[in-house]
Each structure stands twice: as C-alpha cells, then as structure tokens.
C-alpha cells in the first residue's frame, strides 16, 4: 500500500546571479564565454575550511548542454514608456550579491595611548558572519537544542561591534589575538561563551501580520517577527544579502532584502524591506530601513518596526564586575537629551552604546522598554470571553511590575509602564523630551532595572503601491580605556541635499550639541570650515564638567555661535571636535550650510541637489530624477507658479498659486520623481526650473544630466510557489507555479554588443529541516520534459549604440511555459521542500 502525504512545496530562488565588472567593483562571480561554455569562479572571501558547520564555496565548472530542443528564443522588448515596476537601476550594479554572510571593516580609530579601536558591521551574529555562514544555513530552523525556536540567525538584525588592539598589535589577527578585545552590544551576538547565539531579539519587521490575524483594536495592530517559521507574513523566502564599497568613505556597506506577504482572497499584500548599513568616516554606523509596498493594494495604517535587545559584552561573554557578577544586561537606558536618542553603559563602565534617533527620516516613535524575539507573533489586542476582559500584547503590553532577584522578570517592566507603546499614536520616550542622563520611561533613578530593549517605528500612514517609507538611525560604541578620547554630538545635521540655509549677510551661525569624557573634567571645543585638518581649528569655548558627571559619562550640553561673516555664497562644510586636558581629540562632527543671497522682490529658485553643470552633468542611474532646492520671495503674498521643462518638451507645473506665508523666508522644494524614460540615450539634457510671481517677475535655474553606458542588470522573480500537493510514488499533475515579481534584463551596454542569454538552473528539492530528504521532480517547458541541467529561457536584442537602456521582459515567457510535477522517493517524508533556482544573464559570442 502506497502512503499518501501532504507536502507544502515552496520554492526559494536565487535572484539575479549574473556576472559583471562595473565601475571597479567585481561581482562575486565572473564569466568567461567561449562557444557557450561558462566557467564560474568565486571571488568572494573564502569560508574557513576548518569550520565544518559552514558550507564551502562551490567552484565546480558548469557546461551548458547545447540541445536545440531546449533552446527557446522568445523575448518581448518593452517600450521606453512601458517599463514594469522592477525598473532599471544602474547603481544597483555596484552591489555584489553573496550567498554567504560577511563582516565589513570600518575606520581604524587611533587613541592617544597608542591603542586603536576598529568598528565592524554585519547582519545577525558576528560569530556566524565572520566565518562566512551561508544565508541558507542561517535561515534554517534552529535545532541546536530541544528548546530552540525560530531560525539559526536573525538575518534582519543590522549589528556592529568594536575590536580594540593594543599598541603594536594587529587587527588582522582578529579578536582572539593576545591583547585584542571584542566589545558587542546585542544579546546573542558575540555572546557565545554564555551560550547565546543568533541575535534573536534584534529584528526588523512590519505590522503586515495584522492583515493575517487582525487585532481587536485598530490602534494596536498585531505584530510578528521575521523569524516565524514557514509563514509568508514572516518572510516569503530566505533574504538576499549584498555588499559593496561605499564610494564616499571607501568602507564596506551591506544590505539585506526580504519580503513579507499576506494573501486575502485574490488580493496580494506584500512589503519589500531593504536594510542598508554603512560607516561614516568617524566610525559611526548609519542604518537605513526602506519599507516598500510591492503588493497589489495599498496598506492602511502601515508601520515599519525595528527592535533591539541590548546586552553589553566583552570577549564573547556578558561584561562582569570584579566579583564575576553580570553587569552588561538589565542596565538602565538613558536619554541623550533633546530627543537625540539613548545610551547605556555597563555597570562597571567598560563600554557604552549610543543610538541616535535625530537623523532626517528618524523614527516617529521610540521607547526603551523591553523586548520580544524574532520568532514571536502577537495579536495586538484580544477581547476576553463575551467581550469582557482581554488585553494587549507586545509591543502594547502593560507592565505588571513582576520582580524577582532584584530585577523585573523579562520581558516585564514597572507596573503601568507600556511595553513599548500604549497604541500606534503613542510616541513612547520620544514624547517625554527627557533631559540628558534621565532614565527612559520617566521612572525614578532608584527604580529597578529591566531587560534592556528598544523599539522604534515609522509614522502611521497609508502605504500606497510602489511607495516607500524610510527610517534612519545611527549607532556608535565607545570603549572606556585607560585614556578615553572625549565624545561629541552636533545637533545640526545639514547635508548637501538638505543643508542649513543661511542668508547672505548673517554674521554668526549657532551650533548646539553635547560632549562627555570619562577621565577629564576640562576640555576645549574647536571648529573649522571647509577643511578637515584638526591642526587648524579655532577655539569656540572652554568646557568643564563635574567629577561625578565624568564618572557617569553624562552628556553635557553646549551651545555657541560661530562667525560666518567672511563666507561666500554657496555650500560650506562646518566641522567641530573636542580636545580634552590630556590632549585627546574626539572624532569630528560635521554639518553643511548654504549661504544664499537675501530674498528680493524678484523671486529666486535654486537647484541644490544633485550637483551638476554643463561641463560636469549628473549621471542618472534610474529612469527617474529626484531634485531638491530652495526658493524665496521678499514681498509676494502668493506665488503664481513653479514650473519645470526638460529640453524642448512642454513646460509642466510643479506648484501653482501657493502662499508665501513668511515673505523673505527661504523654503525648500522637491521634485521627487521626474520621469526621464523618453530620454533614453547618451546625449546631454537639461531641466529648467522657473518661479514666477503675480507681478510676472521670474527666475530660473538649470540642471544638466547625461546617461553613461555601463553593464547589464538581471531582475528575477522574488517568489515562486508551487503550493501544497498530495504526492505518491507516481507523478502528480503538472503544476504551474505562482510567480511574484518579474524576469527582466536591463542592458546599459552600447555600441552594438552581442545579445545576452538568460539561463535557468534548478537544484534538487530538499526538506527544509532534514536536508538528506528529497522530493523528485520533473521540469517541463512548453509542455515538453526538460532533461538539461540548464535551460535557455530567452535572448535579448543586441545592445544599441544610440540608446542608454534596452529592456527585455521575459516574465510572461516563464509564466506561460514553466511546469513541474513531483513524486516521492525512498527518502521523502511530509514537510516543506525547497529548491534553489539560479538565473544568469551571460554574454554570448
């Protein structure tokens, strides 16, 4: 008798692995082409062959079987005005896709005593990332003990730490070299000696789970972490990992991309979450989270979340005091003051973690309360029986004040204090406007500590299809050694895109911020303008603090005015730093200001970003331009219009008949998504912005752009799902998959280069929990069985010498032609089976 079993056949695919050399950045594999034979060479950092936990890189050469019956030469070339949502992005080519985690090294920060500190960034657990753990292995179910829940590694956790090196030491010898030390800040990250792995309390998610399990209260939506197993509202599939060299700093930046999805009837709700982290030159890490609606309908009351679970560690264990007592968790979280963010430092003052929320696009709400885990899922509010009773769950939970052994039982907080917000409109600690050094939650200084966690989310909004919301925060780790360099924070955060606007004739520019120093009570504040040489600094003021404030590392407020009377019109770079009484220098903080001519009776308009000129035009990398700038008018109560015109096209209205609420004020404007699809060539183009008042006075500014030829980009479907099937030792029916996303090739080459071939290879279907278990399948193309290891899906046109971009869309081709059937073999058991599909675009001769 043949047993029948139910199988959830979910396909995880490897997206867009293609081979390129672009602007000096080399993809993790390169391709040599000769008579349709492709040799693959792995150029990524090799995994330590001694560590048997991690899979080695595959360097096996692949040959295409040249079988005419498997060759399909169907392609649909879309017009320039009809590009689909997976649009071209030449900048995307600078990112290198990797199937293994890695760590990115930041700047070497040298201290006055000869020691140095080096920050590193990565995703998930440093132990896993530093040994090159495969994404697939990190995404797998955690089975290291019988109590394990969720996935091996929290891949949506953007983490960082610092390794210190003594005088004469070598950072390249790693954290275990004699004299070197490693300092972490996350529970379960660089924490292995305490038996904690995977950074399970750090994760990024959304409230899309509320569409799957609606809360009983609209203002307290349900929230699920991305580590929930086998649920698409958690992750549709394993996330995609990328890295590249930041062209501005020269340091590595990293990116993790994943999708969350809910299907209701015939409606697909889907969010793409893209997490990027990068270094500033002073070692601070900037984290940017982009939540994009990639589904078919708007998502109302949308929120994007990020959660962190703090534990300060040293040398892979929680920091301990001289008596061996743990001193790195259950540490009070304190405010940096003026809504700048938070900090916490170990009980014996060994290390300190600072998280800054006052960046442009910073979190709308944030709170330092307690934590959940990436594998948890919570219905926001549940009514009790017959509508009586009930209650909220994380992060809306109300603390009960449950204390054991002197601390609150995790994840509890003081009675009545919310964990972390009362509802979606609660600002949390961001609404308390706490002074520097105050404990979060507004609690008394002698209140018992609770498990150190942090939550933040975006503004509540309707997220329309193809629209995004971005959340930024920054972090920095300070190590308190024998000679501690002072630390500085500058509140002014002007950038080249959004500088602080100063009218010509202004004599002074007021700056504010904080400083702290653990071993000096006296210091001096310096600045310079348009130079980064700290030997040419001008003294702003002398600083001082008490011995107690120094010991506690309490941020000290400072403010003063800097002379700008001699500055010319245009952008200027102001840098400030602190020098303590021992001669130690802080890192340098920077803001950008723009000196503008005073408003006149003739309105003025200026384009600030991106920078361009006729001799040095801007090089756009997508089919859209985003322009920003300023406008002003001295006397008009209303402005007639602001218009823009590309070359000799029709003039378009950007703004019309709008108020000048405070005449003489300088305002920002934005043209966020100017389509330049039709200018699909390599010629010089210009955009003219014009402002006109009701007296018909007007002013214009011109922006120049010109495409540059490049390489090619493959966009592959991000989800292929075969659903749930009953199988036996006989083949099932032929099944067409549910495909989300598109298959496109964007070709930025020129000068009549040869066509590109799009090739698909399909791996075996293996059980998600028991990799030795497999499920047999047969691949069909156009109803014909395919035996070849690799299938030619289609071919592009030869690259044009006139056009910047040629796009080939093969989405309908794969949707209409791909089918699979399945059957059991001797190793098949019930469960979810996954196959890796690799798409490649290669040049052919």
C-alpha positions, 0 to 999 in steps of 0.5 A: 500500500502506497502512503499518501502525504501532504507536502507544502512545496515552496520554492526559494530562488536565487535572484539575479546571479549574473556576472559583471565588472562595473565601475571597479567593483567585481561581482562575486562571480565572473564569466568567461564565454567561449562557444557557450561554455561558462566557467564560474569562479568565486571571488568572494572571501573564502569560508574557513575550511576548518569550520565544518558547520559552514558550507564551502564555496562551490567552484565546480565548472558548469557546461551548458548542454547545447540541445536545440530542443531546449533552446527557446528564443522568445523575448518581448522588448518593452517600450521606453514608456512601458517599463514594469515596476522592477525598473532599471537601476544602474547603481544597483550594479555596484552591489555584489550579491553573496550567498554567504554572510560577511563582516565589513571593516570600518575606520581604524580609530587611533587613541592617544595611548597608542591603542586603536579601536576598529568598528565592524558591521554585519547582519545577525551574529558576528560569530556566524558572519565572520566565518562566512555562514551561508544565508541558507544555513542561517535561515534554517530552523534552529535545532541546536537544542530541544528548546530552540525556536525560530531560525539559526540567525536573525538575518534582519538584525543590522549589528556592529561591534568594536575590536580594540588592539593594543599598541603594536598589535594587529587587527588582522589577527582578529579578536582572539589575538593576545591583547585584542578585545571584542566589545558587542552590544546585542544579546546573542551576538558575540555572546557565545561563551554564555551560550547565546547565539543568533541575535534573536531579539534584534529584528526588523519587521512590519505590522503586515501580520495584522492583515493575517490575524487582525487585532481587536483594536485598530490602534494596536495592530498585531505584530510578528517577527521575521523569524516565524517559521514557514509563514509568508507574513514572516518572510516569503523566502530566505533574504538576499544579502549584498555588499559593496564599497561605499564610494564616499568613505571607501568602507564596506556597506551591506544590505539585506532584502526580504519580503513579507506577504499576506494573501486575502482572497485574490488580493496580494499584500506584500512589503519589500524591506531593504536594510542598508548599513554603512560607516561614516568616516568617524566610525559611526554606523548609519542604518537605513530601513526602506519599507516598500509596498510591492503588493497589489493594494495599498496598506492602511495604517502601515508601520515599519518596526525595528527592535533591539535587545541590548546586552553589553559584552566583552570577549564573547561573554556578558561584561562582569564586575570584579566579583564575576557578577553580570553587569552588561544586561538589565542596565538602565537606558538613558536619554541623550537629551533633546530627543537625540536618542539613548545610551547605556553603559555597563555597570562597571563602565567598560563600554557604552552604546549610543543610538541616535534617533535625530537623523532626517527620516528618524523614527516617529516613535521610540521607547526603551522598554523591553523586548520580544524575539524574532520568532514571536507573533502577537495579536495586538489586542484580544477581547476576553470571553463575551467581550469582557476582559482581554488585553494587549500584547507586545509591543502594547503590553502593560507592565505588571511590575513582576520582580524577582532577584532584584530585577523585573522578570523579562520581558516585564517592566514597572507596573503601568509602564507600556511595553513599548507603546500604549497604541500606534499614536503613542510616541513612547520616550520620544514624547517625554523630551527627557533631559540628558542622563534621565532614565527612559520611561520617566521612572525614578533613578532608584527604580529597578532595572529591566531587560534592556530593549528598544523599539522604534517605528515609522509614522502611521500612514497609508502605504500606497503601491510602489511607495516607500517609507524610510527610517534612519538611525545611527549607532556608535560604541565607545570603549572606556580605556585607560585614556578615553578620547572625549565624545561629541554630538552636533545637533545640526545635521545639514547635508548637501541635499538638505543643508542649513540655509543661511542668508547672505549677510548673517554674521554668526551661525549657532551650533548646539550639541553635547560632549562627555569624557570619562577621565577629564573634567576640562576640555576645549571645543574647536571648529573649522570650515571647509577643511578637515585638518584638526591642526587648524581649528579655532577655539569656540569655548572652554568646557568643564564638567563635574567629577561625578558627571565624568564618572557617569559619562553624562552628556553635557550640553553646549551651545555657541555661535560661530562667525560666518561673516567672511563666507561666500555664497554657496555650500560650506562644510562646518566641522567641530571636535573636542580636545580634552586636558590630556590632549585627546581629540574626539572624532569630528562632527560635521554639518553643511550650510548654504549661504544664499543671497537675501530674498528680493522682490524678484523671486529666486529658485535654486537647484541644490541637489544633485550637483551638476553643470554643463561641463560636469552633468549628473549621471542618472542611474534610474529612469527617474530624477529626484531634485531638491532646492530652495526658493524665496520671495521678499514681498509676494503674498502668493506665488503664481507658479513653479514650473519645470521643462526638460529640453524642448518638451512642454513646460509642466507645473510643479506648484501653482498659486501657493502662499508665501506665508513668511515673505523673505523666508527661504523654503525648500522644494522637491521634485521627487520623481521626474520621469526621464524614460523618453530620454533614453540615450547618451546625449546631454539634457537639461531641466529648467526650473522657473518661479514666477510671481503675480507681478510676472517677475521670474527666475530660473535655474538649470540642471544638466544630466547625461546617461553613461553606458555601463553593464547589464542588470538581471531582475528575477522573480522574488517568489515562486510557489508551487503550493501544497500537493498530495504526492505518491510514488507516481507523478502528480499533475503538472503544476504551474507555479505562482510567480511574484515579481518579474524576469527582466534584463536591463542592458546599459551596454552600447555600441552594438554588443552581442545579445545576452542569454538568460539561463535557468538552473534548478537544484534538487528539492530538499526538506527544509529541516532534514536536508538528506530528504528529497522530493523528485521532480520533473521540469517541463517547458512548453509542455515538453520534459526538460532533461538539461541541467540548464535551460535557455529561457530567452535572448535579448536584442543586441545592445544599441549604440544610440540608446542608454537602456534596452529592456527585455521582459521575459516574465510572461515567457516563464509564466506561460511555459514553466511546469513541474510535477513531483513524486516521492522517493525512498527518502521523502517524508511530509514537510516543506521542500525547497529548491534553489533556482539560479538565473544568469544573464551571460554574454554570448559570442 
